[in-house]
Amino acid sequence: MARLFGSSGVRGLVNIYLTPTLACKVGLAVASHVKAKKALVARDTRVSGLMLEDALVSGLLAGGAQVSLVGAVPTPVLAYLTRLLKADVGFMLTASHNPPQYNGIKIFDGDSLSFTDESQCAVEEIIAENSFVMSDWRGVGEASVVDVSHFYMEMVRKAVALRRQWRVVADPGCGATFDVGPAVLKAAGCRVTALNAQPDGFFPARSSEPTAESLKDLAQVVKGVGADVGVAFDGDGDRVAFIDEDGSFVDFDRSLAAYAAYSLKRAGGGTVVTNVEASMCVETMAETVGGKVVRTKVGDVYISEAIKRYAAVFGGEPCGAWVHPRFHYCPDGPLSAVLLLKALEEEGKSLREFIADVPEYVTLRENVACSNNLKHNAVASIEKAVRSAFPEYTNFSTVDGVRLALKTGWLLIRASGTEPLIRLTIEGESLKAANDIMGRGAALVKKQFEELKK
């Protein structure tokens, strides 16, 4: 049986890959695996959310779980509530930043951590072998609608008190943060202008992924109203992107590196966690304050696991997914937005000034189409060849794909966790260095893929 779980849970095209039948099986399999007595279920604003929620809940009830329906809330709210309310498991129906025709199922344990690879494999095995454990008719669970998202609001309000009334433009993108995103900022004392703050599962205003291209309207409004910061969230609110006071999109790597250094400085040192795709500017900034960087596979589940394992003070990925372990282990867009403002306040800097010390390197990315059944074998076959193609490498890692550190940058070749692609990520100290690395790397991947197809 092919893997159901990718790097972000179960995800796929609705009614083609992710069907109500599969959702029901996932619910029953998880109830069988963890013997869940208490489960929380939430969803983002996608039009398929209610359909899949009904199916998932049916499986959970058949397995004897008592289910609390939280409604349309951000993923970090669901994760936080799962731990706060002492649930055995929490389910988030979302495809995060993917287009509206996709949906997914992300699962959290009772400590707000995403399901581990081991638990995911156990669920897949139950489904493959049809070894579900059905409850006796007297033990079938019940479902109830609960209003508990205010607990998250109270947590943020108590944790972060801003002295200054920041002028913020917030863009939930019609996603799950449509209510919570602006409300959290207002509760912290900000003067908020909201864009696209109505729930709409078709994401009509912009794509659900916050990028420089999709946030052009936000950038114009920030500049037009003279705001201090613009913040935008993805479809389920586990990512945040920033626009500075001049209306410029803030590079994900640079904001991550700057906040990582701030967190280390605030903690008096320690460890921060990021993935193999993040810029080397994270190490550069961490070293300035005596910190250490641990790198993981791509995927917030691996970031969160490493944060807990190494007692790290902060962790994140260069897509706006930031994890603050003082609160919970799920990437949290609204909380990250408020905490960044707190950092600016404590440092006495604007957002542009906050990232000014972060070095800028040249990053290039290229995707090579490769079927899901071949992509992992293709990357594995590259390992030996890539060392020969880059004899000058200084460090070699297979934590996630193949990563080579070079004197003038680095190269990462990995299989996508959610799409039929092999991803090449290159970073160079200069454009010339980056182009050289990309040219050799892309040629190598295409050659190896063609040989596999023979």
C-alpha positions as CSV (number, residue, x, y, z in Angstrom):
1,M,0.0,0.0,0.0
2,A,1.3,3.5,-0.9
3,R,1.9,5.9,2.0
4,L,-1.2,7.9,3.0
5,F,0.6,10.4,5.1
6,G,3.0,13.0,3.7
7,S,5.0,15.6,5.5
8,S,1.7,17.4,6.5
9,G,-0.7,14.6,7.2
10,V,-3.1,13.1,4.7
11,R,-3.6,15.5,1.8
12,G,-5.0,15.4,-1.8
13,L,-7.6,16.4,-4.3
14,V,-11.1,16.2,-2.8
15,N,-13.2,13.3,-4.0
16,I,-10.4,12.0,-6.1
17,Y,-7.8,11.1,-3.5
18,L,-9.3,12.4,-0.3
19,T,-12.8,11.0,-0.2
20,P,-15.4,10.7,2.6
21,T,-14.7,6.9,2.6
22,L,-11.0,7.5,3.3
23,A,-11.8,10.2,5.9
24,C,-14.0,7.7,7.8
25,K,-11.3,5.0,7.7
26,V,-8.7,7.5,9.1
27,G,-11.1,8.4,11.9
28,L,-11.8,4.7,12.8
29,A,-8.1,3.7,12.4
30,V,-6.9,6.5,14.7
31,A,-9.5,5.6,17.3
32,S,-8.4,2.0,17.0
33,H,-4.7,2.9,17.3
34,V,-4.7,5.3,20.2
35,K,-7.9,4.0,21.8
36,A,-9.1,7.6,21.9
37,K,-11.8,8.4,24.3
38,K,-11.8,12.2,23.7
39,A,-11.2,13.7,20.3
40,L,-11.3,17.3,19.0
41,V,-12.2,18.0,15.4
42,A,-11.8,21.4,13.6
43,R,-11.6,22.6,10.0
44,D,-10.5,25.5,7.9
45,T,-12.9,27.4,5.5
46,R,-12.7,25.0,2.5
47,V,-16.0,24.1,0.9
48,S,-15.3,20.4,1.4
49,G,-14.6,20.8,5.1
50,L,-18.1,19.9,6.4
51,M,-18.4,16.8,4.1
52,L,-15.1,15.4,5.3
53,E,-15.8,16.4,8.9
54,D,-19.0,14.3,8.9
55,A,-17.1,11.3,7.5
56,L,-14.2,11.6,9.8
57,V,-16.4,11.9,12.9
58,S,-18.4,8.9,11.8
59,G,-15.3,6.8,12.0
60,L,-14.3,8.2,15.4
61,L,-17.8,7.5,16.8
62,A,-17.7,4.0,15.5
63,G,-14.4,3.5,17.3
64,G,-16.0,4.7,20.6
65,A,-14.6,8.2,20.8
66,Q,-16.4,11.2,22.3
67,V,-16.0,14.0,19.7
68,S,-16.0,17.7,20.3
69,L,-16.6,19.8,17.2
70,V,-14.6,23.1,17.4
71,G,-15.7,24.5,14.1
72,A,-13.8,26.7,11.6
73,V,-10.6,27.7,13.5
74,P,-6.9,27.9,12.7
75,T,-4.8,24.8,13.0
76,P,-2.7,26.2,16.0
77,V,-6.0,26.9,17.9
78,L,-7.0,23.2,17.4
79,A,-3.5,22.1,18.5
80,Y,-3.5,24.3,21.6
81,L,-7.0,23.2,22.6
82,T,-6.1,19.6,22.2
83,R,-3.5,19.9,24.9
84,L,-5.4,22.4,27.1
85,L,-8.6,20.3,27.2
86,K,-6.6,17.1,27.7
87,A,-8.0,15.4,24.6
88,D,-6.3,12.2,23.4
89,V,-6.2,13.4,19.8
90,G,-7.0,16.4,17.7
91,F,-7.9,16.5,14.0
92,M,-7.6,19.4,11.7
93,L,-9.2,19.2,8.3
94,T,-7.1,21.5,6.1
95,A,-4.8,21.6,3.1
96,S,-3.0,24.6,4.6
97,H,-1.6,26.8,1.8
98,N,-2.7,24.5,-1.1
99,P,-5.5,25.6,-3.5
100,P,-9.2,25.1,-2.6
101,Q,-9.7,21.9,-4.5
102,Y,-7.4,20.2,-2.0
103,N,-8.1,19.2,1.5
104,G,-6.3,17.1,4.2
105,I,-6.3,15.6,7.6
106,K,-3.7,16.7,10.1
107,I,-3.5,14.8,13.4
108,F,-2.2,16.0,16.8
109,D,-1.5,14.0,19.9
110,G,-2.4,15.1,23.4
111,D,0.7,17.3,23.7
112,S,-0.1,19.4,20.6
113,L,2.6,17.5,18.5
114,S,1.7,16.3,15.1
115,F,1.5,12.5,14.8
116,T,4.9,10.9,14.5
117,D,6.0,8.8,11.6
118,E,5.5,5.7,13.8
119,S,1.9,6.6,14.6
120,Q,1.2,7.4,11.0
121,C,2.6,4.1,9.9
122,A,0.4,2.3,12.5
123,V,-2.7,4.0,11.2
124,E,-1.8,3.2,7.6
125,E,-1.3,-0.5,8.6
126,I,-4.7,-0.7,10.2
127,I,-6.3,0.8,7.1
128,A,-4.4,-1.5,4.7
129,E,-5.2,-4.6,6.7
130,N,-8.7,-3.6,7.5
131,S,-8.0,-4.3,11.2
132,F,-10.3,-1.7,12.6
133,V,-11.6,-2.1,16.2
134,M,-15.3,-1.3,16.2
135,S,-17.0,-0.3,19.4
136,D,-19.8,-2.4,20.9
137,W,-23.2,-0.7,20.0
138,R,-23.4,0.4,23.7
139,G,-20.1,2.2,23.4
140,V,-20.6,4.2,20.2
141,G,-19.4,7.7,20.8
142,E,-21.3,11.0,20.7
143,A,-20.5,14.3,19.0
144,S,-21.2,17.7,20.4
145,V,-20.5,21.3,19.1
146,V,-18.3,23.3,21.6
147,D,-17.3,26.9,21.8
148,V,-13.8,26.9,23.2
149,S,-11.7,29.0,20.9
150,H,-11.8,31.9,23.4
151,F,-9.3,29.9,25.5
152,Y,-6.7,30.5,22.8
153,M,-7.5,34.2,22.8
154,E,-7.1,34.4,26.5
155,M,-3.7,32.6,26.3
156,V,-2.3,35.1,23.8
157,R,-3.7,38.1,25.6
158,K,-2.2,37.0,28.9
159,A,1.2,36.1,27.3
160,V,1.8,39.2,25.2
161,A,1.1,42.7,26.4
162,L,2.3,45.4,24.0
163,R,3.1,48.8,25.3
164,R,2.7,50.6,22.0
165,Q,-0.4,50.7,19.8
166,W,1.1,49.3,16.6
167,R,-0.7,50.1,13.3
168,V,-1.2,46.7,11.6
169,V,-2.9,45.6,8.4
170,A,-4.0,41.9,8.7
171,D,-4.9,39.7,5.8
172,P,-6.4,36.3,6.6
173,G,-7.0,35.6,2.9
174,C,-10.6,34.3,3.6
175,G,-9.0,31.4,5.5
176,A,-9.3,30.0,9.0
177,T,-7.9,33.1,10.7
178,F,-10.7,35.3,9.3
179,D,-11.8,36.0,12.9
180,V,-9.0,35.0,15.2
181,G,-6.2,36.7,13.3
182,P,-7.4,40.3,13.5
183,A,-8.9,39.6,17.0
184,V,-5.6,38.5,18.5
185,L,-3.9,41.6,17.2
186,K,-6.6,43.8,18.6
187,A,-6.5,42.0,21.9
188,A,-2.8,42.8,22.1
189,G,-3.5,46.5,21.7
190,C,-2.9,47.0,18.0
191,R,-4.9,49.3,15.7
192,V,-6.0,46.8,13.0
193,T,-7.1,47.2,9.5
194,A,-8.4,43.9,8.1
195,L,-8.4,42.7,4.5
196,N,-10.1,39.5,3.2
197,A,-11.4,38.8,6.7
198,Q,-14.5,36.9,5.6
199,P,-14.6,33.1,5.4
200,D,-14.7,31.8,1.8
201,G,-13.4,28.4,0.9
202,F,-12.8,29.4,-2.7
203,F,-10.1,31.9,-1.5
204,P,-11.3,34.5,-4.1
205,A,-9.1,37.4,-3.0
206,R,-5.7,35.8,-3.2
207,S,-4.2,32.3,-3.1
208,S,-4.1,30.6,0.3
209,E,-0.3,30.7,0.2
210,P,1.1,34.1,1.3
211,T,3.8,35.1,-1.1
212,A,5.3,38.3,-2.4
213,E,3.1,37.9,-5.5
214,S,-0.2,37.1,-3.7
215,L,0.3,39.9,-1.1
216,K,0.6,42.9,-3.5
217,D,-2.7,44.3,-2.4
218,L,-1.7,44.0,1.3
219,A,1.6,45.8,0.5
220,Q,-0.2,48.7,-1.1
221,V,-2.6,49.1,1.8
222,V,0.3,49.0,4.3
223,K,2.0,51.8,2.5
224,G,-1.3,53.7,1.8
225,V,-2.5,53.8,5.4
226,G,1.0,54.3,6.9
227,A,1.0,51.0,8.9
228,D,3.9,49.7,10.8
229,V,3.5,46.1,9.7
230,G,1.4,44.0,7.4
231,V,0.7,40.4,8.4
232,A,-0.8,37.7,6.2
233,F,-1.8,34.1,7.1
234,D,-2.2,31.0,5.0
235,G,-5.4,28.9,4.7
236,D,-5.2,27.3,8.1
237,G,-3.2,29.9,10.0
238,D,0.0,28.0,10.8
239,R,2.0,30.3,8.6
240,V,2.6,34.0,8.7
241,A,4.2,36.4,6.2
242,F,5.2,40.0,6.9
243,I,5.2,43.3,5.0
244,D,7.4,46.0,6.3
245,E,6.6,49.7,6.9
246,D,7.7,50.6,3.3
247,G,5.3,48.1,1.8
248,S,8.1,45.5,1.0
249,F,7.6,41.8,1.4
250,V,9.9,40.4,4.1
251,D,11.9,37.4,3.0
252,F,10.9,34.3,5.0
253,D,14.5,33.2,5.6
254,R,15.6,36.7,6.9
255,S,12.6,37.1,9.3
256,L,13.2,33.5,10.5
257,A,16.9,34.2,11.1
258,A,16.3,37.5,12.8
259,Y,13.6,36.1,15.2
260,A,15.8,33.1,15.9
261,A,18.6,35.3,17.0
262,Y,16.2,37.4,19.1
263,S,14.9,34.3,20.8
264,L,18.4,33.0,21.6
265,K,19.4,36.4,22.9
266,R,16.3,36.6,25.1
267,A,17.0,33.1,26.4
268,G,20.7,33.7,27.0
269,G,21.7,31.1,24.4
270,G,20.5,27.6,23.6
271,T,19.3,25.9,20.5
272,V,17.0,26.8,17.6
273,V,15.6,24.4,15.0
274,T,15.1,24.8,11.3
275,N,14.9,22.5,8.3
276,V,17.4,21.6,5.6
277,E,15.9,24.1,3.2
278,A,16.5,27.2,5.4
279,S,19.2,29.7,4.5
280,M,22.6,29.6,6.0
281,C,21.8,33.1,7.4
282,V,20.1,31.2,10.3
283,E,23.5,29.9,11.4
284,T,25.1,33.2,10.8
285,M,22.7,35.0,13.0
286,A,22.6,32.3,15.7
287,E,26.4,32.3,16.1
288,T,26.3,36.1,16.8
289,V,24.5,35.4,20.0
290,G,26.2,32.1,21.0
291,G,23.4,29.9,19.8
292,K,23.3,26.5,18.1
293,V,21.2,25.4,15.1
294,V,19.7,21.9,14.6
295,R,18.4,21.0,11.1
296,T,15.7,18.5,10.4
297,K,13.6,17.1,7.5
298,V,11.2,19.5,5.9
299,G,7.9,19.4,7.7
300,D,6.7,21.1,10.9
301,V,6.3,17.7,12.6
302,Y,10.0,17.2,12.5
303,I,10.7,20.8,13.7
304,S,8.4,20.3,16.6
305,E,9.8,16.9,17.5
306,A,13.4,18.3,17.5
307,I,12.3,21.3,19.5
308,K,11.0,19.0,22.2
309,R,14.0,16.6,22.0
310,Y,16.7,19.3,22.2
311,A,14.7,21.7,24.5
312,A,15.1,24.4,21.9
313,V,13.9,27.9,22.5
314,F,12.4,28.4,19.0
315,G,12.0,26.7,15.7
316,G,10.6,27.4,12.3
317,E,10.7,26.8,8.6
318,P,11.3,29.4,5.8
319,C,7.7,29.4,4.8
320,G,6.5,31.4,7.8
321,A,5.8,28.4,10.0
322,W,7.2,29.3,13.5
323,V,6.9,27.2,16.6
324,H,7.0,28.7,20.1
325,P,7.4,25.9,22.6
326,R,6.6,28.1,25.6
327,F,2.9,27.8,24.4
328,H,2.5,24.7,22.3
329,Y,4.3,22.7,19.6
330,C,2.3,23.7,16.5
331,P,3.4,26.4,14.1
332,D,1.2,29.4,15.0
333,G,0.7,32.4,12.6
334,P,-1.4,34.7,14.8
335,L,0.8,34.1,17.9
336,S,3.9,34.6,15.8
337,A,2.6,38.0,14.5
338,V,2.0,39.3,18.0
339,L,5.4,37.9,19.3
340,L,7.2,39.6,16.4
341,L,5.7,42.9,17.4
342,K,6.8,42.3,21.0
343,A,10.4,41.7,19.7
344,L,10.3,44.9,17.7
345,E,9.1,46.7,20.8
346,E,11.8,45.3,23.0
347,E,14.5,46.0,20.4
348,G,13.2,49.5,19.7
349,K,13.3,48.8,15.9
350,S,11.0,48.9,12.9
351,L,10.6,45.6,11.0
352,R,13.0,46.8,8.3
353,E,15.6,47.6,11.0
354,F,15.0,44.3,12.7
355,I,16.1,42.3,9.7
356,A,18.8,44.7,8.5
357,D,21.7,42.7,10.1
358,V,20.6,39.5,8.4
359,P,23.0,38.8,5.5
360,E,21.3,38.3,2.0
361,Y,22.4,35.3,0.0
362,V,21.1,34.2,-3.4
363,T,18.5,31.4,-3.3
364,L,17.4,29.5,-6.4
365,R,14.7,26.8,-6.6
366,E,13.8,24.4,-9.4
367,N,11.2,21.6,-9.5
368,V,11.7,18.5,-11.6
369,A,8.5,16.6,-12.3
370,C,8.8,13.0,-11.1
371,S,6.0,10.5,-10.3
372,N,5.3,9.7,-6.6
373,N,6.4,6.1,-7.1
374,L,9.8,7.1,-8.5
375,K,10.7,10.3,-6.7
376,H,12.2,8.7,-3.6
377,N,14.2,6.2,-5.6
378,A,15.5,8.9,-7.8
379,V,16.8,11.0,-4.9
380,A,18.4,7.9,-3.3
381,S,20.2,7.1,-6.6
382,I,21.7,10.6,-6.7
383,E,23.6,10.3,-3.5
384,K,26.8,8.8,-4.9
385,A,26.6,10.8,-8.2
386,V,26.2,14.2,-6.4
387,R,29.4,13.7,-4.5
388,S,31.3,13.1,-7.7
389,A,29.7,16.1,-9.3
390,F,30.7,18.4,-6.4
391,P,34.1,17.1,-5.2
392,E,34.6,20.4,-3.3
393,Y,31.8,19.7,-0.8
394,T,32.6,20.4,2.9
395,N,29.7,18.6,4.5
396,F,27.2,15.9,3.4
397,S,23.8,15.1,4.9
398,T,21.0,12.7,4.1
399,V,18.6,14.0,6.9
400,D,16.1,14.8,4.2
401,G,17.1,14.0,0.6
402,V,20.7,14.9,-0.2
403,R,22.3,18.1,1.1
404,L,25.8,19.2,0.3
405,A,27.5,22.2,2.0
406,L,30.0,23.9,-0.3
407,K,32.5,26.7,0.1
408,T,30.3,29.1,-1.7
409,G,26.9,27.9,-0.7
410,W,24.9,24.7,-0.5
411,L,22.7,22.3,-2.6
412,L,19.6,20.3,-1.5
413,I,17.9,17.6,-3.6
414,R,14.8,16.1,-2.0
415,A,11.5,14.5,-2.9
416,S,8.4,16.7,-2.3
417,G,6.3,15.5,0.6
418,T,3.1,16.5,-1.0
419,E,3.5,16.6,-4.8
420,P,5.0,14.5,-7.6
421,L,8.2,16.5,-7.7
422,I,11.9,16.5,-6.9
423,R,12.8,19.8,-5.5
424,L,16.2,21.5,-5.9
425,T,17.1,24.3,-3.5
426,I,20.4,26.2,-4.0
427,E,21.9,29.0,-2.0
428,G,25.1,30.8,-3.0
429,E,27.1,33.7,-1.6
430,S,26.7,35.4,-5.0
431,L,24.5,35.0,-8.0
432,K,27.4,33.5,-10.0
433,A,28.0,30.9,-7.3
434,A,24.2,30.0,-7.1
435,N,23.9,29.7,-10.9
436,D,26.9,27.4,-11.0
437,I,25.6,25.1,-8.3
438,M,22.1,25.1,-9.8
439,G,23.4,24.3,-13.3
440,R,25.3,21.3,-12.2
441,G,22.6,20.1,-9.8
442,A,19.7,20.3,-12.2
443,A,21.6,18.5,-14.9
444,L,22.5,15.7,-12.5
445,V,18.9,15.2,-11.3
446,K,17.4,15.2,-14.9
447,K,20.1,12.7,-16.0
448,Q,19.4,10.3,-13.0
449,F,15.7,10.5,-13.5
450,E,15.9,9.6,-17.2
451,E,18.1,6.6,-16.4
452,L,15.5,5.4,-13.8
453,K,12.8,5.5,-16.5
454,K,14.7,3.2,-18.9
